[in-house]
Amino acid sequence: MAETLVNKYTPKDFKSDQEVRWCPGCGDHAVLSSVQRALAELGIPKEKFAFISGIGCSSRFPYYMDTYGFHSIHGRASAIASGVKIANPELSVWQITGDGDALAIGGNHFIHVIRRNIDINIILFNNEIYGLTKGQYSPTSTKGLVTKTSPFGTVEEPFSVGELVIGARGKFFARTVDTNVALSTQIYIEAAKHKGTSVIEVLQNCVIFNDGIHDTIIDKEVRDDRTLILKHGQPMIFGKVNDKGLILDGLKLKVVKLGENGITEKNLLVHDALEYNPGIQYMLANMMYPEYPVALGVIRAVQGPTYERSVHEQIEGIQKTAKIKCMDDLLMSGSIWEVE
Amino acid sequence: MGKKSEVIEREEVVIRFSGDSGDGMQLTGTLFSDTAALFGNDLSTFPDYPAEIRAPQGTVGGVSGFQVHLGHSEINTPGDFSDVLVAMNPAAIKANAKWIKPGGTIIYDEGNFTEKNIEKAGYEKDPIVEEKLDGYNIIAAPISFMVKEALKDFGLDPKSVLRTKNMFALGMVYWLFDRKLDYTEEYFEKKFQNKPGMAEANKIALRAGYYYAETIEALSPVYKILPAEIAKGTYRNVCGNVATAWGFIAAAEKAGLKLFIGSYPITPATGILEELAARKDLGVISFQAEDEIAGICTSLGASFAGNLAITSTSGPGMALKSEAIGLAVMAELPIVVVNVQRGGPSTGLPTKTEQADLMQALYGRNGECPVVVIASSTPSDCFHFAFEAARIALEHMTPVLLLSDNYLANGTEPWRIPKMKDLPKINPPFADRKEIPFLPYKRDTEKLARSWAVPGTPGMEHRIGGLEKTAKGTVSYTPENHELMVKLRAEKVERVVNEIPDLVVHGADSGDILVVGWGGSYGYLITAVRELQAAGHKVSLVNFNYINPLPKNVKDVFRRFKKIVVCELNMGQFADYLRIKHQEFTYEQINKVQGLPFTINDIKDKCIKMLEDK
């Protein structure tokens, strides 16, 4: 795609003529806006984008993008997006999904697309609730959450998206917050440039059925102290006044205060998103408040062969030396005989 | 060639190789049928093996068989009853006793009829006596002993020696049918190129069997089947699964598209995925999915992206694909879904045949969800109908369901090889630049097919999906629009009728009974009907390949017969379908649900009874 780079778009060019129907105040609006900004900066011709979604509030996304789009069926977007990318590796393929779509009904496709490392970008809107069906618990709902289908609180353990991605041998995982347009845009650009499956978890607010679920972490007043924005090569430092950081204490991460017990910036862990061994990244992805800050930014971004390239290279390699070049050759191959 | 004491010339003969799963019966049968085909016989074969990979040795459950029907005249079925049975163990007798023609020949391996094996097969002492087969032409050959003798100085381990038993038996059968050994010998030379010792051992066992048969002369009568009168041309043997796979490759070439198969292994459809996975030389993209749903969904993605996309499965997988077929109907994307039917419901009889997924194909989805349904009817015509299914899907922008079955999938027959230049070009309705701004559900007036704008095409960005839409592609829940779109999608499928051939009547176009079949039971029905016709009965056959829509001339054909008898391997699904579509007729039924094809007599006896009842 490198030779066809263009730089002529504004976010507006990616807005379709459809009226956006998400609830006023829904986090999805901000995600849409961030993605449109990111696409405008990528320099990829507009016709090369394909947005594939499943079912759920977030899955309406393709209708609002002036690109090729396919709003499919519940849970299957990973599989459909895989088919699109393998059929035409020249396309920039994006999957839009939610916590129910990707992790419940679509769990199998989700882990397998990651395992295969097909070069698609998956934006997973995580609001820890089923919104479109009006408020039932999801695979990421906190244990004990009271919803319409758990009137006495859920009794099941939630998935952690990052843990699942790394467990499926994922090579790119990032986390952002719906309303943080600057961080999100930057992450989408990095995800698009990454060759292989990229998963971006968006902490997204459902204003109707799970309002404020992420507020303990992302509220303006507290977010600097309760989140850590990771940057590759930078020390893991956070806090309103940059007074806190992370160190490795034995086999665990530990939050420390700079200046206390002689700790300086030099003692802090430096983020390495490119490290293939996922040990530290795994711990970072799983950090939960109040013990830790919640990690944002690109947590893991390692290189590996992509599925679609391997498929096409194998075909090209075999075709170079193949004796059968067309259907007539195949029909006449092997044991055949003439009847006079 | 040795002296043949008594030679019987026959029009046709059926031979069955039967033994333990590990006895190599499939290979033995295949080598025999290839040799017969090269000789110029017409033939039809059918493998019959257990679902278990290695069922307990020596038990009836572990018996694997391969039946070959060869003839001087046209052969349409693998045959019902065998003239010759090769039984490698007592269990093979147990499994096949009632399928041997009275007075037929049974060759068995004496060395394997041990007390233990006899007991395992459920006999007390002597299977031949207990099955009342003593009057048959019984040849107890010491096969195990003879291969040990023949290969004793060969330095092979005892297991490998015994593995050549099937070749000894095959050698005997070659003598019995007066066939040459060269094709089989060449096969081993090629197969064991790097293990000349193994090639030689198999060849020695083969020749030992041949000379043994010649020496004992007990094998008379020797059957002589002259080459068949077959149309001029170049031929090969083909099974239904390979023919199906090749039909799609041919269609992709004629459409100028890449072929994509997303699929999940399932018996008996796996052969299609395996064949296409091997065809990277022709650029086929094969994707072994994580499940049946991903099989069709990756294909649907590939279709959206502009490939000829197909998926293959069997009944249980078909159930899992239903929702995605509905999406294909709604998104109006071309895709072919192959269902190689097996015995159901649920896991059912994975390695047996049935035609019980017809209603599932026609109606097994939510909403008003019509698709084109086509059924192949012989192993070799799977090629033609796969090609046609792809052509219709691509040119009409619709999913097509192609029904095959276990009997077609694994059965083989000689096939006159088509030439690509004789096949029609396929013209998918790709959107051209005049259609900007592109409206995804705008249709052509003739077929009602929408245009296909593939991602990557500048200026045609658009959105499709499972929600109801207007012609412009906007989501719409308007009552009138929904009804309009439902009718348009149905009408689009109906209009395929303009491109399918009329029903062909085999026999006179009027008479007492019209035998009606569909799909894979053709071979049995045509054989039975021809025998009835030869006996002077006014019976004809129509066999449907196009199920939805039905051909235009159905009514015109049906009304010329006194009785219509629908024969199918289910409880009457096609009969019920005809009752919906052509209510003006009365339909009699012949049904069988045993996981087995019809026998000729199943059909003949019942037709004769109906003729007497009139």
Chai-1 contact restraints between the chains, C-beta under 6 A:
chainA,res_idxA,chainB,res_idxB,connection_type,confidence,min_distance_angstrom,max_distance_angstrom,comment,restraint_id
A,E47,B,G456,contact,1.0,0.0,6.0,A-B,restraint_1
A,E47,B,T457,contact,1.0,0.0,6.0,A-B,restraint_2
A,E47,B,P458,contact,1.0,0.0,6.0,A-B,restraint_3
A,K48,B,G456,contact,1.0,0.0,6.0,A-B,restraint_4
A,A50,B,P455,contact,1.0,0.0,6.0,A-B,restraint_5
A,P62,B,R463,contact,1.0,0.0,6.0,A-B,restraint_6
A,Y63,B,R463,contact,1.0,0.0,6.0,A-B,restraint_7
A,D66,B,E461,contact,1.0,0.0,6.0,A-B,restraint_8
A,T67,B,E461,contact,1.0,0.0,6.0,A-B,restraint_9
A,Y68,B,P455,contact,1.0,0.0,6.0,A-B,restraint_10
A,Y68,B,E461,contact,1.0,0.0,6.0,A-B,restraint_11
A,G69,B,R463,contact,1.0,0.0,6.0,A-B,restraint_12
A,F70,B,F304,contact,1.0,0.0,6.0,A-B,restraint_13
A,F70,B,I464,contact,1.0,0.0,6.0,A-B,restraint_14
A,H71,B,G465,contact,1.0,0.0,6.0,A-B,restraint_15
A,S72,B,L327,contact,1.0,0.0,6.0,A-B,restraint_16
A,I73,B,E323,contact,1.0,0.0,6.0,A-B,restraint_17
A,I73,B,L327,contact,1.0,0.0,6.0,A-B,restraint_18
A,I73,B,G466,contact,1.0,0.0,6.0,A-B,restraint_19
A,R76,B,C297,contact,1.0,0.0,6.0,A-B,restraint_20
A,A79,B,A294,contact,1.0,0.0,6.0,A-B,restraint_21
A,A79,B,C297,contact,1.0,0.0,6.0,A-B,restraint_22
A,A79,B,T298,contact,1.0,0.0,6.0,A-B,restraint_23
A,I80,B,C297,contact,1.0,0.0,6.0,A-B,restraint_24
A,I80,B,L300,contact,1.0,0.0,6.0,A-B,restraint_25
A,I80,B,G301,contact,1.0,0.0,6.0,A-B,restraint_26
A,S82,B,T298,contact,1.0,0.0,6.0,A-B,restraint_27
A,G83,B,T298,contact,1.0,0.0,6.0,A-B,restraint_28
A,G83,B,G301,contact,1.0,0.0,6.0,A-B,restraint_29
A,G83,B,A302,contact,1.0,0.0,6.0,A-B,restraint_30
A,V84,B,G301,contact,1.0,0.0,6.0,A-B,restraint_31
A,V84,B,F304,contact,1.0,0.0,6.0,A-B,restraint_32
A,V84,B,A305,contact,1.0,0.0,6.0,A-B,restraint_33
A,A87,B,F260,contact,1.0,0.0,6.0,A-B,restraint_34
A,A87,B,A302,contact,1.0,0.0,6.0,A-B,restraint_35
A,A87,B,A305,contact,1.0,0.0,6.0,A-B,restraint_36
A,A87,B,N307,contact,1.0,0.0,6.0,A-B,restraint_37
A,N88,B,A305,contact,1.0,0.0,6.0,A-B,restraint_38
A,L91,B,P455,contact,1.0,0.0,6.0,A-B,restraint_39
A,N108,B,E290,contact,1.0,0.0,6.0,A-B,restraint_40
A,N108,B,D291,contact,1.0,0.0,6.0,A-B,restraint_41
A,H109,B,A294,contact,1.0,0.0,6.0,A-B,restraint_42
A,H112,B,E290,contact,1.0,0.0,6.0,A-B,restraint_43
A,I315,B,K280,contact,1.0,0.0,6.0,A-B,restraint_44
A,I315,B,G283,contact,1.0,0.0,6.0,A-B,restraint_45
A,I318,B,K280,contact,1.0,0.0,6.0,A-B,restraint_46
A,I318,B,D281,contact,1.0,0.0,6.0,A-B,restraint_47
A,Q319,B,D281,contact,1.0,0.0,6.0,A-B,restraint_48
A,A322,B,D281,contact,1.0,0.0,6.0,A-B,restraint_49
A,I324,B,D281,contact,1.0,0.0,6.0,A-B,restraint_50
A,M327,B,I249,contact,1.0,0.0,6.0,A-B,restraint_51
A,M327,B,A250,contact,1.0,0.0,6.0,A-B,restraint_52
A,M327,B,E253,contact,1.0,0.0,6.0,A-B,restraint_53
A,M327,B,M420,contact,1.0,0.0,6.0,A-B,restraint_54
A,D328,B,M420,contact,1.0,0.0,6.0,A-B,restraint_55
A,L331,B,I417,contact,1.0,0.0,6.0,A-B,restraint_56
A,I336,B,T234,contact,1.0,0.0,6.0,A-B,restraint_57
A,I336,B,R236,contact,1.0,0.0,6.0,A-B,restraint_58
A,W337,B,L38,contact,1.0,0.0,6.0,A-B,restraint_59
A,W337,B,Y235,contact,1.0,0.0,6.0,A-B,restraint_60
A,E338,B,T234,contact,1.0,0.0,6.0,A-B,restraint_61
A,V339,B,I230,contact,1.0,0.0,6.0,A-B,restraint_62
A,V339,B,K232,contact,1.0,0.0,6.0,A-B,restraint_63
A,V339,B,G233,contact,1.0,0.0,6.0,A-B,restraint_64
A,V339,B,Y235,contact,1.0,0.0,6.0,A-B,restraint_65
